[in-house]
Amino acid sequence: MKHNKVGSVMTTEVVRTTYGTPFKEVARLLGEHRISGLPVVDEDDQVIGVVSETDLMAHQAEAPDPYEPKKRFRFAGLTRSAKRRAAKAAARTAGRLMSAPPVTVHADDTIVEAARTMAQHRVERLPVLDEEQRLVGIVTRRDVLQVFLRPDTEIRDEVVDEVLVRALWLAPSSIDVSVTEGVVTLSGHMERKSETEIAVSMTRQIDGVVAVVDKLSYRLDDSHIRPDEQPYHGVSEAWVRHL
């Protein structure tokens, strides 16, 4: 299957900053471009960190209040997290404010992989790197969500062509495939249970598929057979008889 790549949806004109960029300039860039984060790059255009609105807010939150009486003892300051907060409060440049190491993706990663990375790290945008680890773009949650805007007809065509014909070597009309609002329903009769599982699993991986409704039946339950014992490597007997 041909998954859409991050490079096809990313923004190539990236607002970036360097290690020594002053705090106020970082804030200005975020506000002027209405973005929530900036990649921090070195002299080779490689991403060394990301500075976000959250980092700037942490700076302000931890800054000392001139009207608050000083505390003689601050045991919390001995913890690792407190030390990080104190460093943010004292930061004056992007390099001191940034979160590192950066969470990134590559231009040839799939959009699904980018979405998983965003969810896992709870971030809204990811710097995109090329093969030499240089910054080439930015991908956001909005960009990633474009994959779910694929027309139902386009999704159905890919299920038929890539799953039924190419993967399972079945006739295009052998299984009924219907798609409504990204939900794919597979109906019909197949030779083996393993083939129905392959059909459902591969359909779920297609870009733009929200869910799969499995209405497939089968003649032979081969779930108890080890993979090395299955004849024809998963190809149906009906297909073999046509050779």
ABEGO torsion letter per residue (X at the ends): XBBBBAAAABBABBBBBBAABBAAAAAAAAAAAGBABBBBBBAAGBBAEBBBAAAAAAAAAABBBAABBBBABBAAAABAAAAAAAAAAABABAAAABBOBBBBBBAABBAAAAAAAAAAAGBABBBBBBAAGBBABBBBAAAAAAAAABBAAAAAAAAAAAAAAAAAGBBAAABBBBBBGGBBBBBEBBABAAAAAAAAAAAAABBGBABBBBABBBABBAAABBAAABBGGGBBAAAAAAX
